[in-house]
Amino acid sequence: MSTFTHVILEVFCGFSDEDTNQGVPSFCKRNVGNPGYHCLENACKFVAYTYAPHEIAFSGEDGEVPDGQSWLGFGGEMEPRQADENHIDDLKRLWKQICIKKIHEAYDEYMKQSGLSDGNT
């Protein structure tokens, strides 16, 4: 049985000036400071990552989010300063509900505009 999941991670390059004597890893696609799947695939000793909770994103051809305009995560001005944990949990549920709705709307709009829809979606 084969299963899979999609995972959104924030990936960091930890290569620094002190590491230059070791040389840039040969698999480094876009120079240091621009991490991606190649870092994870090669178990780069300079890579670090963390989870990206409550995010919605568009990933490009290589499965990586191309820029800051292509993702949005719950936080910042979306979280009221005076909110308690229960209120924040309610807001996260609302964020999830809206995100899922918008994903379905994006699919429907794409199918309509692309001419692939039979009109019954």
N, CA and C atoms as a LAMMPS dump frame, in Angstrom:
ITEM: TIMESTEP
0
ITEM: NUMBER OF ATOMS
363
ITEM: BOX BOUNDS ff ff ff
-5.0000000000000000e+02 5.0000000000000000e+02
-5.0000000000000000e+02 5.0000000000000000e+02
-5.0000000000000000e+02 5.0000000000000000e+02
ITEM: ATOMS id mol type element x y z
1 1 1 N 0.834 -1.172 0
2 1 2 C 0 0 0
3 1 3 C 0.889 1.25 0
4 2 1 N 0.563 2.178 -0.853
5 2 2 C 1.334 3.406 -0.962
6 2 3 C 0.494 4.576 -0.458
7 3 1 N 1.068 5.378 0.381
8 3 2 C 0.382 6.566 0.865
9 3 3 C 1.301 7.774 0.719
10 4 1 N 0.718 8.94 0.752
11 4 2 C 1.516 10.162 0.668
12 4 3 C 0.807 11.278 1.4
13 5 1 N 1.516 12.34 1.631
14 5 2 C 0.959 13.553 2.206
15 5 3 C 1.721 14.733 1.644
16 6 1 N 1.105 15.876 1.661
17 6 2 C 1.783 17.105 1.278
18 6 3 C 2.222 17.79 2.569
19 7 1 N 3.432 18.312 2.567
20 7 2 C 3.984 18.942 3.755
21 7 3 C 4.487 20.335 3.374
22 8 1 N 4.115 21.324 4.146
23 8 2 C 4.652 22.665 3.943
24 8 3 C 5.675 22.905 5.043
25 9 1 N 6.888 23.196 4.635
26 9 2 C 7.981 23.457 5.566
27 9 3 C 8.618 24.805 5.247
28 10 1 N 9.18 25.447 6.244
29 10 2 C 10.071 26.571 6.02
30 10 3 C 11.475 25.993 6.081
31 11 1 N 12.232 26.196 5.02
32 11 2 C 13.583 25.629 4.913
33 11 3 C 14.595 26.773 4.956
34 12 1 N 15.637 26.598 5.738
35 12 2 C 16.652 27.623 5.935
36 12 3 C 18.029 27.118 5.533
37 13 1 N 18.815 28.002 4.964
38 13 2 C 20.209 27.696 4.653
39 13 3 C 21.074 28.288 5.757
40 14 1 N 21.847 27.443 6.409
41 14 2 C 22.7 27.893 7.495
42 14 3 C 24.143 28.09 7.094
43 15 1 N 24.433 28.023 5.795
44 15 2 C 25.799 28.232 5.314
45 15 3 C 26.202 29.672 5.625
46 16 1 N 27.363 29.844 6.24
47 16 2 C 27.795 31.186 6.632
48 16 3 C 29.214 31.457 6.146
49 17 1 N 29.678 32.657 6.386
50 17 2 C 31.039 33.042 5.983
51 17 3 C 32.081 32.109 6.587
52 18 1 N 31.838 31.633 7.783
53 18 2 C 32.791 30.724 8.443
54 18 3 C 32.893 29.379 7.717
55 19 1 N 31.873 29.04 6.913
56 19 2 C 31.847 27.753 6.216
57 19 3 C 32.487 27.81 4.829
58 20 1 N 32.896 28.985 4.388
59 20 2 C 33.404 29.115 3.017
60 20 3 C 34.659 28.28 2.772
61 21 1 N 35.451 28.044 3.806
62 21 2 C 36.662 27.218 3.625
63 21 3 C 36.307 25.762 3.312
64 22 1 N 35.092 25.328 3.645
65 22 2 C 34.646 23.97 3.329
66 22 3 C 34.118 23.881 1.902
67 23 1 N 33.793 25.02 1.331
68 23 2 C 33.246 25.052 -0.017
69 23 3 C 31.744 24.852 -0.031
70 24 1 N 31.131 25.397 -1.065
71 24 2 C 29.694 25.253 -1.255
72 24 3 C 29.406 23.818 -1.672
73 25 1 N 28.403 23.176 -1.101
74 25 2 C 28.075 21.802 -1.507
75 25 3 C 27.82 21.707 -3.018
76 26 1 N 28.264 20.638 -3.629
77 26 2 C 28.164 20.47 -5.086
78 26 3 C 26.716 20.417 -5.566
79 27 1 N 25.798 20.005 -4.722
80 27 2 C 24.392 19.896 -5.124
81 27 3 C 23.629 21.211 -4.953
82 28 1 N 24.294 22.248 -4.469
83 28 2 C 23.65 23.539 -4.226
84 28 3 C 23.254 24.154 -5.57
85 29 1 N 21.942 24.191 -5.841
86 29 2 C 21.42 24.62 -7.139
87 29 3 C 21.467 26.119 -7.37
88 30 1 N 21.164 26.884 -6.339
89 30 2 C 20.969 28.322 -6.531
90 30 3 C 21.881 29.147 -5.629
91 31 1 N 23.038 28.63 -5.348
92 31 2 C 23.978 29.292 -4.441
93 31 3 C 23.453 29.258 -3.009
94 32 1 N 24.329 29.516 -2.087
95 32 2 C 23.958 29.473 -0.676
96 32 3 C 22.929 30.554 -0.369
97 33 1 N 22.133 30.289 0.611
98 33 2 C 21.099 31.233 1.004
99 33 3 C 19.788 31.039 0.27
100 34 1 N 19.717 30.08 -0.644
101 34 2 C 18.507 29.794 -1.407
102 34 3 C 18.187 28.308 -1.312
103 35 1 N 17.717 27.874 -0.149
104 35 2 C 17.48 26.45 0.062
105 35 3 C 16.278 25.931 -0.716
106 36 1 N 16.247 24.619 -0.877
107 36 2 C 15.135 23.965 -1.546
108 36 3 C 15.196 22.464 -1.309
109 37 1 N 14.43 21.726 -2.124
110 37 2 C 14.404 20.276 -1.974
111 37 3 C 15.776 19.646 -2.125
112 38 1 N 16.615 20.259 -2.944
113 38 2 C 17.957 19.705 -3.148
114 38 3 C 18.722 19.617 -1.828
115 39 1 N 18.475 20.524 -0.92
116 39 2 C 19.133 20.485 0.396
117 39 3 C 18.647 19.28 1.204
118 40 1 N 17.335 19.061 1.188
119 40 2 C 16.764 17.944 1.938
120 40 3 C 17.149 16.612 1.312
121 41 1 N 17.085 16.538 -0.021
122 41 2 C 17.429 15.291 -0.728
123 41 3 C 18.853 14.846 -0.459
124 42 1 N 19.733 15.819 -0.27
125 42 2 C 21.147 15.507 -0.076
126 42 3 C 21.589 15.586 1.373
127 43 1 N 20.631 15.687 2.279
128 43 2 C 20.921 15.761 3.716
129 43 3 C 22.028 16.775 4.002
130 44 1 N 21.872 17.957 3.434
131 44 2 C 22.866 19.013 3.604
132 44 3 C 23.055 19.322 5.085
133 45 1 N 24.312 19.405 5.495
134 45 2 C 24.581 19.676 6.91
135 45 3 C 24.29 21.125 7.293
136 46 1 N 24.056 21.978 6.294
137 46 2 C 23.757 23.38 6.564
138 46 3 C 22.257 23.681 6.576
139 47 1 N 21.442 22.711 6.216
140 47 2 C 20.003 22.961 6.11
141 47 3 C 19.318 22.804 7.463
142 48 1 N 18.341 23.656 7.667
143 48 2 C 17.467 23.553 8.835
144 48 3 C 16.051 23.793 8.327
145 49 1 N 15.082 23.252 9.027
146 49 2 C 13.693 23.47 8.623
147 49 3 C 12.787 23.408 9.838
148 50 1 N 11.625 23.97 9.648
149 50 2 C 10.604 23.945 10.685
150 50 3 C 9.251 23.83 10.004
151 51 1 N 8.261 23.466 10.762
152 51 2 C 6.924 23.339 10.21
153 51 3 C 6.358 24.728 9.93
154 52 1 N 5.363 24.789 9.071
155 52 2 C 4.719 26.052 8.702
156 52 3 C 3.218 25.899 8.951
157 53 1 N 2.793 26.075 10.194
158 53 2 C 1.394 25.818 10.536
159 53 3 C 0.424 26.835 9.941
160 54 1 N -0.753 26.367 9.605
161 54 2 C -1.867 27.215 9.175
162 54 3 C -1.523 28.059 7.952
163 55 1 N -0.775 27.476 6.995
164 55 2 C -0.41 28.192 5.777
165 55 3 C -1.14 27.637 4.57
166 56 1 N -1.359 28.505 3.632
167 56 2 C -1.88 28.132 2.326
168 56 3 C -0.858 28.664 1.329
169 57 1 N -0.559 27.876 0.287
170 57 2 C 0.507 28.27 -0.63
171 57 3 C 0.29 27.703 -2.018
172 58 1 N 0.879 28.386 -2.984
173 58 2 C 0.966 27.875 -4.345
174 58 3 C 2.413 27.486 -4.568
175 59 1 N 2.644 26.251 -4.979
176 59 2 C 4.006 25.839 -5.289
177 59 3 C 4.151 25.742 -6.799
178 60 1 N 5.305 26.129 -7.27
179 60 2 C 5.581 26.12 -8.7
180 60 3 C 5.907 24.728 -9.21
181 61 1 N 6.493 24.705 -10.373
182 61 2 C 6.794 23.462 -11.085
183 61 3 C 7.636 22.487 -10.27
184 62 1 N 8.565 23.018 -9.477
185 62 2 C 9.444 22.144 -8.698
186 62 3 C 8.917 21.879 -7.289
187 63 1 N 7.674 22.292 -7.005
188 63 2 C 7.076 22.033 -5.698
189 63 3 C 7.499 23.011 -4.626
190 64 1 N 8.209 24.06 -5.013
191 64 2 C 8.642 25.063 -4.05
192 64 3 C 7.838 26.347 -4.256
193 65 1 N 7.556 27.036 -3.182
194 65 2 C 6.806 28.289 -3.246
195 65 3 C 7.756 29.368 -3.776
196 66 1 N 7.404 29.994 -4.902
197 66 2 C 8.352 30.869 -5.589
198 66 3 C 8.675 32.192 -4.907
199 67 1 N 7.73 32.765 -4.147
200 67 2 C 7.981 34.082 -3.565
201 67 3 C 6.978 34.367 -2.448
202 68 1 N 7.156 35.493 -1.808
203 68 2 C 6.301 35.876 -0.69
204 68 3 C 4.872 36.195 -1.074
205 69 1 N 4.605 36.372 -2.355
206 69 2 C 3.247 36.627 -2.823
207 69 3 C 2.462 35.338 -3.02
208 70 1 N 3.125 34.186 -2.867
209 70 2 C 2.511 32.889 -3.173
210 70 3 C 2.156 32.078 -1.939
211 71 1 N 2.243 32.659 -0.766
212 71 2 C 1.839 31.959 0.451
213 71 3 C 1.283 32.952 1.465
214 72 1 N 0.482 32.428 2.355
215 72 2 C -0.055 33.225 3.447
216 72 3 C -0.297 32.303 4.627
217 73 1 N 0.189 32.698 5.778
218 73 2 C -0.014 31.914 6.984
219 73 3 C -0.793 32.701 8.016
220 74 1 N -1.531 31.989 8.823
221 74 2 C -2.297 32.623 9.891
222 74 3 C -1.332 33.269 10.877
223 75 1 N -1.554 34.51 11.166
224 75 2 C -0.711 35.206 12.132
225 75 3 C -0.697 36.692 11.883
226 76 1 N 0.174 37.384 12.579
227 76 2 C 0.293 38.825 12.413
228 76 3 C -0.997 39.528 12.75
229 77 1 N -1.445 40.385 11.834
230 77 2 C -2.66 41.161 12.075
231 77 3 C -3.911 40.303 12.096
232 78 1 N -3.805 39.035 11.713
233 78 2 C -4.964 38.137 11.73
234 78 3 C -5.294 37.665 13.152
235 79 1 N -4.352 37.822 14.059
236 79 2 C -4.536 37.35 15.434
237 79 3 C -4.701 38.552 16.371
238 80 1 N -5.894 38.725 16.931
239 80 2 C -6.126 39.876 17.814
240 80 3 C -5.202 39.857 19.029
241 81 1 N -4.737 41.021 19.415
242 81 2 C -3.811 41.132 20.554
243 81 3 C -4.423 40.645 21.858
244 82 1 N -5.694 40.904 22.05
245 82 2 C -6.346 40.584 23.321
246 82 3 C -7.09 39.244 23.285
247 83 1 N -6.771 38.386 22.326
248 83 2 C -7.497 37.118 22.194
249 83 3 C -6.946 36.063 23.146
250 84 1 N -7.859 35.288 23.731
251 84 2 C -7.421 34.152 24.545
252 84 3 C -7.259 32.925 23.638
253 85 1 N -6.736 31.857 24.185
254 85 2 C -6.446 30.656 23.385
255 85 3 C -7.694 30.082 22.716
256 86 1 N -8.836 30.105 23.398
257 86 2 C -10.076 29.592 22.804
258 86 3 C -10.486 30.419 21.591
259 87 1 N -10.372 31.739 21.707
260 87 2 C -10.711 32.612 20.584
261 87 3 C -9.743 32.378 19.42
262 88 1 N -8.479 32.249 19.723
263 88 2 C -7.479 31.993 18.68
264 88 3 C -7.757 30.654 18
265 89 1 N -8.118 29.635 18.771
266 89 2 C -8.475 28.341 18.184
267 89 3 C -9.681 28.47 17.255
268 90 1 N -10.672 29.251 17.674
269 90 2 C -11.841 29.497 16.818
270 90 3 C -11.428 30.195 15.524
271 91 1 N -10.527 31.172 15.647
272 91 2 C -10.061 31.894 14.457
273 91 3 C -9.271 30.982 13.519
274 92 1 N -8.495 30.073 14.066
275 92 2 C -7.749 29.119 13.231
276 92 3 C -8.709 28.176 12.509
277 93 1 N -9.782 27.768 13.176
278 93 2 C -10.788 26.936 12.514
279 93 3 C -11.455 27.708 11.386
280 94 1 N -11.749 28.988 11.629
281 94 2 C -12.33 29.837 10.587
282 94 3 C -11.362 29.973 9.414
283 95 1 N -10.08 30.201 9.694
284 95 2 C -9.053 30.309 8.659
285 95 3 C -9.006 29.03 7.816
286 96 1 N -9.036 27.891 8.473
287 96 2 C -9.025 26.606 7.758
288 96 3 C -10.246 26.487 6.852
289 97 1 N -11.405 26.805 7.393
290 97 2 C -12.66 26.711 6.636
291 97 3 C -12.604 27.61 5.387
292 98 1 N -12.138 28.834 5.555
293 98 2 C -12.043 29.764 4.428
294 98 3 C -11.024 29.271 3.406
295 99 1 N -9.874 28.789 3.873
296 99 2 C -8.83 28.3 2.956
297 99 3 C -9.338 27.14 2.108
298 100 1 N -9.978 26.176 2.734
299 100 2 C -10.49 25.021 1.991
300 100 3 C -11.536 25.465 0.976
301 101 1 N -12.409 26.369 1.378
302 101 2 C -13.416 26.898 0.455
303 101 3 C -12.745 27.572 -0.735
304 102 1 N -11.733 28.387 -0.488
305 102 2 C -11.053 29.111 -1.558
306 102 3 C -10.275 28.174 -2.479
307 103 1 N -9.741 27.098 -1.944
308 103 2 C -9.058 26.103 -2.781
309 103 3 C -10.047 25.481 -3.754
310 104 1 N -11.222 25.124 -3.26
311 104 2 C -12.251 24.557 -4.137
312 104 3 C -12.737 25.582 -5.158
313 105 1 N -12.883 26.835 -4.72
314 105 2 C -13.282 27.891 -5.65
315 105 3 C -12.214 28.097 -6.73
316 106 1 N -10.949 28.036 -6.361
317 106 2 C -9.869 28.194 -7.338
318 106 3 C -9.925 27.072 -8.372
319 107 1 N -10.167 25.855 -7.921
320 107 2 C -10.28 24.72 -8.846
321 107 3 C -11.442 24.934 -9.811
322 108 1 N -12.595 25.281 -9.262
323 108 2 C -13.772 25.501 -10.103
324 108 3 C -13.532 26.627 -11.106
325 109 1 N -12.917 27.717 -10.666
326 109 2 C -12.642 28.854 -11.554
327 109 3 C -11.654 28.452 -12.647
328 110 1 N -10.629 27.697 -12.274
329 110 2 C -9.666 27.23 -13.267
330 110 3 C -10.358 26.358 -14.315
331 111 1 N -11.154 25.408 -13.853
332 111 2 C -11.842 24.511 -14.785
333 111 3 C -12.757 25.303 -15.721
334 112 1 N -13.435 26.304 -15.198
335 112 2 C -14.327 27.133 -15.996
336 112 3 C -13.537 27.937 -17.036
337 113 1 N -12.497 28.632 -16.577
338 113 2 C -11.73 29.477 -17.491
339 113 3 C -10.912 28.679 -18.505
340 114 1 N -10.495 27.493 -18.128
341 114 2 C -9.686 26.676 -19.035
342 114 3 C -10.542 25.959 -20.079
343 115 1 N -11.846 25.931 -19.864
344 115 2 C -12.729 25.222 -20.78
345 115 3 C -12.789 23.732 -20.512
346 116 1 N -12.208 23.286 -19.413
347 116 2 C -12.191 21.86 -19.086
348 116 3 C -13.423 21.408 -18.326
349 117 1 N -14.181 22.364 -17.816
350 117 2 C -15.371 22.034 -17.037
351 117 3 C -16.524 21.669 -17.963
352 118 1 N -17.296 20.697 -17.538
353 118 2 C -18.477 20.335 -18.303
354 118 3 C -19.695 21.151 -17.86
355 119 1 N -19.438 22.094 -16.917
356 119 2 C -20.509 22.943 -16.421
357 119 3 C -21.227 22.38 -15.223
358 120 1 N -20.888 21.149 -14.821
359 120 2 C -21.566 20.515 -13.699
360 120 3 C -20.71 20.475 -12.42
361 121 1 N -19.576 21.176 -12.407
362 121 2 C -18.749 21.147 -11.209
363 121 3 C -19.136 22.202 -10.226
